[in-house]
Amino acid sequence: PDETSAEPAVEPPPAAAGAVDLNTASLAELNGLRGGGMIGKAIIARRPYASPSDLLSKRVLSRSTYERIKDQITVR
């Protein structure tokens, strides 16, 4: 059997494994981020994002909130 066919062609970076995609996540997923509080509506309203740091440049979140959730989010 070909063992390589069972592996994904491209692996996400370690920080992105299991991370919530800012552009596709539901309101519940965004509000469920550890340390984020009720931030989902604000994130959804400012979509799309090119990178997680857009949450700061678009003034969606404070730096302290961003620092609490940055390891839980990604943009694909």
Backbone as JSON Lines, residues from 0, in Angstrom:
{"i":0,"aa":"P","n":[0.83,-1.21,0.0],"ca":[0.0,0.0,0.0],"c":[0.86,1.26,0.0]}
{"i":1,"aa":"D","n":[0.36,2.29,-0.62],"ca":[1.07,3.57,-0.7],"c":[0.78,4.38,0.55]}
{"i":2,"aa":"E","n":[1.74,4.46,1.46],"ca":[1.53,5.15,2.73],"c":[1.45,6.66,2.59]}
{"i":3,"aa":"T","n":[2.04,7.23,1.56],"ca":[2.05,8.68,1.42],"c":[0.68,9.23,1.02]}
{"i":4,"aa":"S","n":[-0.17,8.42,0.43],"ca":[-1.48,8.91,-0.01],"c":[-2.39,9.25,1.17]}
{"i":5,"aa":"A","n":[-2.13,8.7,2.34],"ca":[-2.96,8.97,3.52],"c":[-2.6,10.3,4.18]}
{"i":6,"aa":"E","n":[-1.45,10.87,3.83],"ca":[-1.03,12.13,4.44],"c":[-1.55,13.31,3.64]}
{"i":7,"aa":"P","n":[-1.85,14.41,4.32],"ca":[-2.3,15.6,3.6],"c":[-1.17,16.16,2.74]}
{"i":8,"aa":"A","n":[-1.51,16.74,1.61],"ca":[-0.51,17.29,0.7],"c":[0.2,18.49,1.33]}
{"i":9,"aa":"V","n":[-0.56,19.31,2.02],"ca":[0.01,20.5,2.66],"c":[-0.44,20.52,4.11]}
{"i":10,"aa":"E","n":[0.5,20.61,5.02],"ca":[0.15,20.67,6.44],"c":[0.08,22.11,6.89]}
{"i":11,"aa":"P","n":[-0.91,22.48,7.7],"ca":[-0.98,23.85,8.21],"c":[0.14,24.1,9.2]}
{"i":12,"aa":"P","n":[0.53,25.35,9.37],"ca":[1.55,25.64,10.38],"c":[1.04,25.2,11.75]}
{"i":13,"aa":"P","n":[1.92,24.83,12.67],"ca":[1.5,24.34,13.98],"c":[0.53,25.26,14.71]}
{"i":14,"aa":"A","n":[0.72,26.57,14.63],"ca":[-0.15,27.51,15.32],"c":[-1.57,27.48,14.75]}
{"i":15,"aa":"A","n":[-1.7,27.11,13.47],"ca":[-3.01,27.13,12.83],"c":[-3.79,25.83,13.03]}
{"i":16,"aa":"A","n":[-3.15,24.8,13.53],"ca":[-3.83,23.53,13.73],"c":[-4.96,23.71,14.74]}
{"i":17,"aa":"G","n":[-6.2,23.5,14.28],"ca":[-7.35,23.65,15.15],"c":[-7.77,25.08,15.38]}
{"i":18,"aa":"A","n":[-7.12,26.01,14.71],"ca":[-7.45,27.42,14.88],"c":[-8.74,27.77,14.13]}
{"i":19,"aa":"V","n":[-9.4,28.81,14.59],"ca":[-10.65,29.28,13.99],"c":[-10.31,30.26,12.86]}
{"i":20,"aa":"D","n":[-10.89,30.03,11.68],"ca":[-10.66,30.91,10.53],"c":[-11.54,32.16,10.66]}
{"i":21,"aa":"L","n":[-10.92,33.32,10.72],"ca":[-11.66,34.57,10.89],"c":[-12.65,34.84,9.77]}
{"i":22,"aa":"N","n":[-12.38,34.35,8.57],"ca":[-13.24,34.64,7.42],"c":[-14.41,33.68,7.27]}
{"i":23,"aa":"T","n":[-14.36,32.52,7.91],"ca":[-15.42,31.54,7.71],"c":[-16.1,31.07,9.0]}
{"i":24,"aa":"A","n":[-15.56,31.42,10.14],"ca":[-16.11,30.94,11.42],"c":[-17.49,31.53,11.68]}
{"i":25,"aa":"S","n":[-18.3,30.75,12.37],"ca":[-19.64,31.2,12.75],"c":[-19.55,32.17,13.93]}
{"i":26,"aa":"L","n":[-20.64,32.86,14.18],"ca":[-20.72,33.77,15.33],"c":[-20.41,33.01,16.63]}
{"i":27,"aa":"A","n":[-20.98,31.82,16.77],"ca":[-20.76,31.02,17.98],"c":[-19.29,30.62,18.13]}
{"i":28,"aa":"E","n":[-18.65,30.24,17.01],"ca":[-17.23,29.87,17.08],"c":[-16.37,31.05,17.51]}
{"i":29,"aa":"L","n":[-16.65,32.22,16.96],"ca":[-15.87,33.42,17.3],"c":[-16.11,33.84,18.74]}
{"i":30,"aa":"N","n":[-17.35,33.8,19.18],"ca":[-17.65,34.17,20.57],"c":[-17.1,33.14,21.55]}
{"i":31,"aa":"G","n":[-16.82,31.93,21.08],"ca":[-16.3,30.88,21.93],"c":[-14.79,30.9,22.11]}
{"i":32,"aa":"L","n":[-14.11,31.83,21.47],"ca":[-12.65,31.91,21.62],"c":[-12.3,32.21,23.07]}
{"i":33,"aa":"R","n":[-11.37,31.47,23.61],"ca":[-10.95,31.62,25.0],"c":[-10.35,33.01,25.22]}
{"i":34,"aa":"G","n":[-10.94,33.78,26.11],"ca":[-10.44,35.12,26.41],"c":[-10.99,36.21,25.54]}
{"i":35,"aa":"G","n":[-11.86,35.87,24.61],"ca":[-12.34,36.86,23.66],"c":[-13.64,37.54,24.03]}
{"i":36,"aa":"G","n":[-14.46,36.91,24.85],"ca":[-15.76,37.5,25.17],"c":[-16.69,37.45,23.97]}
{"i":37,"aa":"M","n":[-17.53,38.45,23.85],"ca":[-18.52,38.49,22.77],"c":[-18.0,39.35,21.62]}
{"i":38,"aa":"I","n":[-17.03,38.82,20.89],"ca":[-16.36,39.58,19.83],"c":[-16.8,39.19,18.43]}
{"i":39,"aa":"G","n":[-17.63,38.17,18.32],"ca":[-18.01,37.62,17.02],"c":[-18.62,38.61,16.06]}
{"i":40,"aa":"K","n":[-19.59,39.41,16.52],"ca":[-20.26,40.36,15.62],"c":[-19.29,41.36,15.03]}
{"i":41,"aa":"A","n":[-18.38,41.87,15.85],"ca":[-17.4,42.84,15.37],"c":[-16.47,42.22,14.33]}
{"i":42,"aa":"I","n":[-16.05,40.99,14.57],"ca":[-15.16,40.3,13.62],"c":[-15.87,40.06,12.3]}
{"i":43,"aa":"I","n":[-17.1,39.57,12.36],"ca":[-17.86,39.29,11.15],"c":[-18.13,40.56,10.36]}
{"i":44,"aa":"A","n":[-18.42,41.66,11.04],"ca":[-18.75,42.92,10.37],"c":[-17.6,43.48,9.54]}
{"i":45,"aa":"R","n":[-16.37,43.16,9.91],"ca":[-15.2,43.73,9.22],"c":[-14.53,42.74,8.27]}
{"i":46,"aa":"R","n":[-15.15,41.61,7.97],"ca":[-14.59,40.65,7.02],"c":[-14.49,41.29,5.65]}
{"i":47,"aa":"P","n":[-13.55,40.86,4.8],"ca":[-12.6,39.76,4.96],"c":[-11.29,40.23,5.59]}
{"i":48,"aa":"Y","n":[-10.51,39.25,6.02],"ca":[-9.2,39.5,6.63],"c":[-8.13,38.8,5.81]}
{"i":49,"aa":"A","n":[-6.99,39.46,5.62],"ca":[-5.85,38.87,4.93],"c":[-4.92,38.17,5.91]}
{"i":50,"aa":"S","n":[-4.94,38.63,7.17],"ca":[-4.12,38.01,8.21],"c":[-4.77,38.3,9.56]}
{"i":51,"aa":"P","n":[-4.46,37.5,10.57],"ca":[-5.04,37.74,11.89],"c":[-4.76,39.15,12.43]}
{"i":52,"aa":"S","n":[-3.61,39.71,12.1],"ca":[-3.27,41.05,12.61],"c":[-4.17,42.14,12.05]}
{"i":53,"aa":"D","n":[-4.97,41.82,11.01],"ca":[-5.96,42.78,10.51],"c":[-6.96,43.16,11.6]}
{"i":54,"aa":"L","n":[-7.13,42.3,12.6],"ca":[-8.03,42.63,13.71],"c":[-7.55,43.89,14.43]}
{"i":55,"aa":"L","n":[-6.25,44.12,14.41],"ca":[-5.69,45.34,15.01],"c":[-5.71,46.5,14.03]}
{"i":56,"aa":"S","n":[-5.26,46.26,12.79],"ca":[-5.18,47.36,11.83],"c":[-6.56,47.89,11.44]}
{"i":57,"aa":"K","n":[-7.58,47.03,11.48],"ca":[-8.95,47.47,11.2],"c":[-9.67,47.94,12.47]}
{"i":58,"aa":"R","n":[-8.94,47.95,13.59],"ca":[-9.47,48.39,14.88],"c":[-10.72,47.61,15.32]}
{"i":59,"aa":"V","n":[-10.67,46.31,15.08],"ca":[-11.77,45.44,15.48],"c":[-11.64,45.07,16.96]}
{"i":60,"aa":"L","n":[-10.41,44.8,17.4],"ca":[-10.15,44.38,18.77],"c":[-9.06,45.24,19.39]}
{"i":61,"aa":"S","n":[-9.09,45.31,20.72],"ca":[-7.99,45.96,21.44],"c":[-6.78,45.03,21.39]}
{"i":62,"aa":"R","n":[-5.6,45.58,21.61],"ca":[-4.39,44.76,21.61],"c":[-4.47,43.69,22.7]}
{"i":63,"aa":"S","n":[-5.02,44.01,23.86],"ca":[-5.07,43.02,24.95],"c":[-5.97,41.84,24.58]}
{"i":64,"aa":"T","n":[-7.1,42.11,23.94],"ca":[-7.98,41.01,23.5],"c":[-7.3,40.2,22.41]}
{"i":65,"aa":"Y","n":[-6.69,40.89,21.46],"ca":[-5.97,40.2,20.38],"c":[-4.89,39.28,20.95]}
{"i":66,"aa":"E","n":[-4.14,39.75,21.91],"ca":[-3.07,38.94,22.51],"c":[-3.63,37.68,23.16]}
{"i":67,"aa":"R","n":[-4.84,37.76,23.72],"ca":[-5.45,36.59,24.37],"c":[-5.93,35.55,23.36]}
{"i":68,"aa":"I","n":[-6.32,35.98,22.16],"ca":[-6.9,35.02,21.21],"c":[-6.0,34.69,20.02]}
{"i":69,"aa":"K","n":[-4.89,35.38,19.85],"ca":[-4.09,35.25,18.62],"c":[-3.63,33.82,18.33]}
{"i":70,"aa":"D","n":[-3.43,33.0,19.34],"ca":[-3.0,31.62,19.11],"c":[-4.16,30.7,18.74]}
{"i":71,"aa":"Q","n":[-5.38,31.23,18.77],"ca":[-6.58,30.43,18.47],"c":[-7.17,30.76,17.11]}
{"i":72,"aa":"I","n":[-6.59,31.74,16.4],"ca":[-7.19,32.2,15.15],"c":[-6.23,32.07,13.97]}
{"i":73,"aa":"T","n":[-6.8,32.03,12.78],"ca":[-6.02,31.96,11.55],"c":[-6.83,32.59,10.43]}
{"i":74,"aa":"V","n":[-6.18,32.76,9.28],"ca":[-6.86,33.17,8.05],"c":[-6.34,32.23,6.97]}
{"i":75,"aa":"R","n":[-7.26,31.55,6.29],"ca":[-6.86,30.6,5.24],"c":[-7.22,31.14,3.88]}
